[in-house]
Amino acid sequence: MNSTFLSRCRVGLGLIVLAGAAGVAVPVHAANPHLVRADPTISDPIVVPPNFMWDSGLTVPFKIAGLGNNEGLQVTLNARLTLNAAITATTTFNSLVTNLGYTSPSGYNISLSATTTSPQASASLSIIVQQTNPTLSSAKNGNVSGTLAIPGTVTALIPDNLACVQVSWTEITLTFNGQTVALPDVSRQFDSTGSACQ
């Protein structure tokens, strides 16, 4: 094998290596959507005897990072709502109403009333509900922030002050970009006497 042929091979290989290196584009900041934070919360009840009002819906503020500039993102909140409510009448009319609204299913209401002739009323509910936000656009830094809420209220007129309401949100998840992230459960209880829920 002569030296001229070897020189040509070396030159050819050098050109191939250089061309390959120049043709490969390695992204420096690859998209990697991920949840930075999400904080499920539920409010405490407000009691001004004999009235009772509770914003018992689930609220989840969140932040997701790793998106491209102005990339659209849809986020879905799923959770299981468990509600237990009971009222007791001893001297007069007592009532309790829940109004729960969400996108899937379309809503659920419970109405309870108790009188001296029908002194006790109770109800229980366990259902998986869902809320999806409109498409969000990320900022220039690839972040998107928002809040998803599944609304719900409990109102009551309890002059006899014998009521128990328990609200739990469990199996809470956020789904985005093909990912599903589990979040902590949240729950609250209203017990008018400290023993009404026993």
Secondary structure by P-SEA (a helix, b strand, c coil): ccaaaaaaaaaaaaaaaaaaaaabbbbcccbbbbbcccccbbbbbbbcccbbbbccbbbbbbccccccccbbbbbbbbbbbbbbbbbbbcccccbbbbbbbcccccbbbbbbbbccccccccbbbbbbbbcccccccccccccccccccbbbbbbbbcccccbbbbbbbcccccccccbbbbbbbbbbbbbccccccc
